[in-house]
Amino acid sequence: PMDLERVVRLYNSGYYGASWVNKGRVYIKEGQEAPAGLRVREGPRGGRYYETEAKRGRPLGKAPEGWKPQEGDRVRVRQHGDRFNGRLARVKIYAGGDMARIRLLDGIGGGIVPVSSLVPAPYTAKEKKDLTARDILVAEFGKTSIEQRPFADDKTGLTYDIYNTEAGPMLWVKRDSDKDKPWIVTKESAVSLDAFMKSLLEMPTEALQSMKSEIQSIIFSPVPNPADRKTSQMIGAKFVSAASMDAGMQTMYIWPASKESDTKRLAQTLVHETGHAIDRMRSNLGTMYAEKLDRFWDDREMPLDDEGIAAVEAAHGVPPDPNKWQDDWSRWRSVALGQSSPGVTHYWPSIRVEKPWRDLSRQAKHLIEESITHALPVSDYAHRNDKEYYAEAYTHYQLGTLADDHMMYTHFDNLERTKQWLQQ
């Protein structure tokens, strides 16, 4: 038995057939053909037409040429004459090839469908404006259920109610004791869950999916980040966090300052913090990569030169080392340190010379700087340390502003390939 509210919601979402009760009639112009498998009928005035079940008067458009879905993508199903035609869904599993597993978003159900039957359906400007925090919570995190109440967080020293989500991360919120819905946050909390949810719509799909898969907990804190004071002293200016990441605990914190950020700026901050979670995942991949690579060479004679080793690995489909970026970062860091103290003797590996920076010739300086152009930090904040360097590069990669000749572009481009190789 179901309550009336649930029955009405299922009916309105199409579960009982509401979305295809009134079929759309599409008339065919002279010389045109109906989609394969659809019956052509004669209209009352002699015209020819077929009926579509997409709840619209015309068929869905095609996906862009070469488009392939990613896990987490919002899509519409494009199967003429099928009851799922036009339905909104999310890609659950796609590992390449011609098929993908989807889950309906505007009803219950899903299954395995051809990729050719899917059309990308990103959030529209109207949806971004109209969707409520609850709508987005349901769309992006699925069902929620209380896990534990109350539970203490060591960093903020406060207690929270914890909600499990279908998507994976646990949501920690401060709420009224007489409420039991995670999208309702108290004034005491001072945290805008609405701001967080709205910003998710501005995140790149891959970053949003990575956030949900790599982060275990998202804590909505009613108090500012305790580390802000130390950070402000370090940089010599007031700094207030909107969000932060405890990568070791796979925990993201959303701080009260998130309310002061516009949606796109907060989305960019969330992408940056997700970059720290990706860095943690990359570290684990690096350990597994090294172990598998050792096994790879156990039965082979290893060449004596690096070029020969790389050629053998490439011929057998071995992806680049996910930790290689650290060597390039170290080279840039070494150059930056030498330049910051121009009067101190420093060794320059690219030209194999040990001299102070100010004593080098113009040509030598040019060669040194040219050797690290592919590894330069993408922002001032990325100069702080290797962790922020990585997270900032990830942000620019996801936003499409990272140059394709930057060494971190190659790194991020190969992470998925590395995962697949490790699973073989």
C-alpha positions in Angstrom: 0.0 0.0 0.0 1.2 3.5 -0.8 0.0 6.9 0.5 -2.0 9.1 -1.9 0.8 11.6 -2.3 3.2 9.0 -3.6 0.5 7.6 -6.0 -0.1 11.1 -7.4 3.6 11.8 -7.7 4.1 8.5 -9.6 1.2 9.2 -11.9 2.4 12.7 -12.7 5.9 11.5 -13.4 4.6 9.0 -15.9 4.9 5.8 -14.0 1.3 4.9 -14.6 1.3 6.1 -18.2 0.3 9.7 -17.7 3.1 11.0 -19.9 1.9 9.0 -22.9 -1.9 9.0 -22.5 -2.1 11.8 -25.1 0.2 10.8 -28.0 1.7 13.5 -30.1 0.6 13.4 -33.8 3.4 14.2 -36.3 2.4 14.8 -39.9 4.7 13.7 -42.7 5.5 16.1 -45.5 5.6 14.9 -49.1 8.7 12.9 -49.8 9.4 12.2 -46.1 9.3 8.8 -44.3 8.2 8.0 -40.8 10.8 6.6 -38.4 11.4 2.8 -38.8 8.8 0.7 -37.0 6.1 3.3 -36.7 2.7 2.9 -38.3 1.7 5.6 -40.8 -2.0 6.6 -40.7 -4.3 8.7 -42.9 -5.5 11.9 -41.3 -9.1 13.2 -41.4 -8.2 15.6 -44.2 -6.0 13.2 -46.2 -2.7 14.0 -44.6 -0.3 11.2 -43.4 0.9 11.1 -39.9 2.4 8.8 -37.2 2.1 9.0 -33.4 5.0 9.6 -31.0 4.9 8.8 -27.3 7.4 11.5 -26.4 4.7 13.8 -25.0 5.6 16.3 -27.7 4.6 17.1 -31.3 7.9 16.2 -32.9 10.6 13.6 -32.5 13.6 14.2 -30.3 16.7 15.6 -32.0 19.9 13.6 -32.4 23.0 13.7 -30.2 26.0 15.7 -31.4 28.2 13.8 -33.8 30.8 11.7 -31.8 29.0 12.3 -28.5 29.5 9.5 -25.9 27.8 9.5 -22.5 29.6 9.7 -19.2 28.4 8.2 -16.0 26.2 10.7 -14.3 25.1 12.4 -17.5 21.5 13.6 -17.7 20.0 12.2 -20.9 16.7 11.8 -22.7 15.7 8.4 -24.2 15.2 8.6 -28.0 13.3 5.4 -29.0 10.5 6.1 -31.3 7.3 4.3 -30.4 8.7 3.1 -27.1 7.0 4.1 -23.8 10.4 5.5 -22.6 10.7 7.8 -25.6 11.4 11.4 -24.4 11.8 10.3 -20.8 14.5 12.0 -18.7 17.2 9.6 -17.3 20.7 9.5 -15.8 23.5 7.3 -17.1 24.4 4.9 -14.3 27.0 2.7 -16.0 29.0 3.2 -19.2 32.3 1.5 -20.0 32.5 2.3 -23.6 30.9 0.4 -26.5 27.3 0.7 -27.8 25.2 0.1 -24.6 24.7 2.0 -21.4 22.7 1.4 -18.2 20.3 4.2 -17.3 17.9 5.1 -14.5 14.8 7.2 -15.1 14.6 10.5 -13.4 11.0 11.3 -14.2 9.6 8.0 -13.0 10.7 4.6 -11.8 12.7 2.1 -13.8 15.5 2.0 -16.3 17.7 -0.6 -17.9 20.3 -1.2 -20.6 19.8 0.9 -23.8 21.8 1.6 -26.9 23.9 4.7 -26.7 22.5 5.7 -30.1 19.1 6.0 -28.3 20.3 8.7 -25.9 20.4 12.4 -26.3 22.3 14.7 -23.8 19.9 16.7 -21.6 21.9 19.2 -19.5 20.1 21.4 -17.1 18.3 24.3 -18.9 18.4 27.9 -17.7 14.8 27.6 -16.7 15.5 24.5 -14.6 18.5 26.2 -12.9 16.2 29.0 -12.0 13.1 27.0 -10.9 14.5 23.9 -9.3 14.4 23.9 -5.5 17.0 22.5 -3.1 14.7 19.5 -2.6 14.3 18.9 -6.4 18.1 19.0 -6.8 18.7 16.8 -3.8 16.4 14.1 -5.2 17.8 14.5 -8.8 21.5 14.3 -7.8 21.5 12.2 -4.6 18.4 10.1 -5.0 16.7 8.7 -1.9 17.8 9.7 1.5 17.4 7.9 4.8 18.4 8.8 8.4 21.6 7.0 9.4 22.3 8.4 12.9 21.3 11.2 15.1 23.0 13.0 16.7 26.7 12.5 15.6 29.7 14.6 16.7 32.2 16.1 14.3 35.6 16.6 15.8 36.6 19.6 13.5 33.6 21.8 14.4 32.9 20.3 17.8 29.2 20.1 16.9 26.6 17.4 16.5 24.7 16.6 13.3 22.1 14.3 11.9 23.5 12.1 9.2 21.6 11.0 6.1 22.6 8.3 3.7 22.0 9.0 0.1 21.4 6.7 -2.9 24.3 8.5 -4.7 26.8 7.6 -2.0 27.9 10.6 0.1 26.4 11.1 3.6 24.9 14.5 4.3 25.5 16.0 7.8 23.0 18.7 8.7 21.9 20.7 11.7 18.1 20.7 11.8 15.0 21.2 13.9 14.3 18.2 16.1 10.7 18.0 14.9 11.7 17.8 11.2 12.9 14.7 9.4 13.7 16.0 5.9 17.4 16.7 5.0 16.6 19.6 2.7 15.3 21.6 5.7 18.2 23.4 7.5 17.7 25.5 10.6 18.5 29.2 10.9 20.9 28.2 13.6 22.9 26.3 11.1 23.6 29.5 9.1 24.4 27.3 6.1 22.5 27.5 2.9 21.9 24.1 1.6 20.0 25.8 -1.2 23.2 27.6 -2.3 25.1 24.3 -2.3 22.4 22.4 -4.3 22.0 25.3 -6.8 25.8 25.3 -7.4 25.7 21.6 -8.3 23.9 22.5 -11.5 26.8 24.7 -12.6 29.5 22.0 -12.0 30.9 20.0 -15.0 29.2 16.6 -15.1 32.5 14.7 -14.6 33.5 16.8 -11.6 30.0 16.4 -10.0 30.1 12.6 -10.6 33.6 12.4 -9.1 32.5 14.4 -6.1 29.7 11.9 -5.4 31.9 8.9 -6.0 35.1 10.0 -4.2 33.6 11.8 -1.2 32.1 10.0 1.7 30.6 12.8 3.8 29.4 16.4 3.1 29.1 18.4 6.3 27.0 21.6 6.4 28.6 23.5 9.3 26.9 26.4 11.1 30.3 27.8 12.2 33.2 29.1 10.1 36.2 27.0 9.2 38.6 27.0 12.3 41.5 26.9 9.9 40.6 30.3 8.3 42.5 32.3 11.0 45.7 30.4 10.4 45.3 30.7 6.6 44.8 34.4 6.9 48.0 34.8 8.9 49.9 32.7 6.4 48.9 34.8 3.3 48.8 38.1 5.1 45.1 38.8 4.2 41.7 37.9 5.5 40.6 34.5 4.1 37.2 32.9 4.7 36.4 29.5 3.3 33.2 28.7 1.5 34.2 25.0 1.3 37.1 22.8 2.2 38.2 19.2 1.9 39.7 16.8 4.4 41.0 14.4 1.8 42.2 11.8 4.3 38.8 11.5 5.7 37.1 11.9 2.3 35.0 14.7 3.9 33.9 18.0 2.3 32.9 20.9 4.5 30.4 23.5 3.4 30.9 26.7 5.5 28.6 29.6 6.1 30.5 31.8 3.7 29.1 29.6 0.9 26.0 31.9 1.2 28.1 34.9 0.1 29.3 33.2 -3.1 27.4 33.4 -6.4 26.3 30.0 -7.8 29.1 29.7 -10.4 31.8 30.8 -8.0 30.7 28.3 -5.4 30.6 25.6 -8.1 34.2 26.4 -9.0 35.1 26.1 -5.4 33.4 22.7 -5.2 35.3 21.6 -8.3 38.6 22.7 -6.6 37.8 20.7 -3.4 36.8 17.7 -5.5 40.3 18.0 -7.0 41.7 17.2 -3.6 39.6 14.0 -3.5 40.8 13.1 -7.0 44.4 13.6 -5.7 43.8 11.1 -3.0 42.3 8.6 -5.5 45.3 9.2 -7.8 47.7 8.4 -4.9 45.9 5.1 -4.4 46.0 4.4 -8.2 49.8 5.1 -8.1 50.4 2.4 -5.5 48.4 -0.1 -7.5 50.0 1.0 -10.8 53.5 0.4 -9.4 52.6 -3.1 -8.1 51.1 -4.1 -11.5 53.9 -2.6 -13.4 56.4 -4.7 -11.4 54.5 -7.8 -12.3 54.4 -6.7 -15.9 58.2 -6.6 -16.1 58.7 -9.9 -14.1 58.4 -12.0 -17.3 60.2 -9.5 -19.6 63.7 -8.3 -20.1 63.8 -4.6 -19.3 65.7 -2.3 -21.8 68.5 -0.3 -20.4 67.3 3.1 -21.5 64.1 5.0 -20.6 63.0 5.4 -24.2 63.2 1.6 -24.7 61.2 1.0 -21.5 58.5 3.5 -22.6 58.3 1.9 -26.0 57.6 -1.6 -24.6 55.0 -0.3 -22.2 53.2 1.7 -24.8 53.2 -1.3 -27.2 51.4 -3.4 -24.5 48.9 -0.7 -23.7 50.4 0.4 -20.4 49.2 3.9 -19.5 51.5 6.7 -18.2 52.4 6.6 -14.5 49.8 8.5 -12.6 52.5 9.8 -10.3 54.7 11.2 -13.1 53.3 14.7 -12.7 55.2 14.9 -9.4 58.5 14.8 -11.2 57.5 17.7 -13.4 56.1 19.7 -10.4 59.4 19.1 -8.6 61.4 20.5 -11.5 59.2 23.6 -11.6 59.5 24.0 -7.8 63.3 23.7 -8.0 63.5 26.4 -10.6 61.1 28.6 -8.6 63.3 28.2 -5.5 66.4 29.1 -7.4 64.9 32.2 -8.9 63.5 33.3 -5.5 67.1 33.5 -4.2 69.0 34.8 -7.2 72.3 35.2 -5.2 72.4 31.7 -3.8 74.2 28.9 -5.7 71.7 26.5 -7.2 71.9 23.4 -9.4 70.0 23.6 -12.7 69.4 20.0 -14.0 68.2 21.1 -17.4 71.6 22.6 -18.3 73.6 20.7 -15.7 75.1 23.8 -14.2 75.5 24.9 -10.5 75.4 28.7 -10.3 73.3 31.5 -8.8 70.4 32.6 -11.0 71.8 36.1 -11.4 75.1 34.7 -12.8 73.5 32.7 -15.6 73.6 33.9 -19.1 70.4 35.1 -20.8 70.5 32.0 -23.1 70.9 29.7 -20.1 67.9 31.3 -18.3 65.8 30.9 -21.4 66.6 27.2 -21.6 65.8 26.7 -18.0 62.5 28.5 -18.2 61.6 26.7 -21.5 62.1 23.3 -19.8 59.3 24.0 -17.3 56.7 25.8 -19.5 54.5 22.7 -19.6 54.4 22.5 -15.8 53.8 26.1 -14.7 51.1 26.6 -12.0 47.7 27.7 -13.4 47.1 30.3 -10.8 48.7 32.2 -7.9 47.0 29.9 -5.4 48.6 26.9 -7.1 52.0 28.2 -6.0 51.3 27.3 -2.4 52.1 23.6 -2.5 51.7 20.4 -4.5 48.2 19.8 -3.2 46.9 23.2 -4.3 48.8 22.9 -7.5 47.0 19.7 -8.3 43.5 20.9 -7.2 43.8 24.1 -9.2 45.0 22.2 -12.3 42.0 19.9 -11.9 39.6 22.9 -11.7 41.0 24.4 -14.9 40.9 21.0 -16.6 37.2 20.5 -15.7 36.3 24.1 -16.7 38.1 23.7 -20.1 40.7 26.4 -19.4 43.8 24.1 -19.0 46.1 24.2 -22.1 46.2 20.8 -23.8 50.0 21.0 -23.9 50.2 21.3 -20.1 51.5 18.2 -18.5 48.5 18.0 -16.1 46.1 17.9 -19.1 47.8 14.6 -20.1 47.6 13.4 -16.5 43.9 14.0 -16.1 43.2 12.7 -19.6 44.7 9.3 -18.7 43.3 8.7 -15.2 40.2 6.8 -16.5 42.4 4.8 -18.8 44.7 3.9 -15.9 41.7 2.7 -13.9 40.6 0.5 -16.7 44.1 -0.9 -17.1 44.3 -1.8 -13.4 41.0 -3.6 -13.7 42.1 -5.8 -16.6 
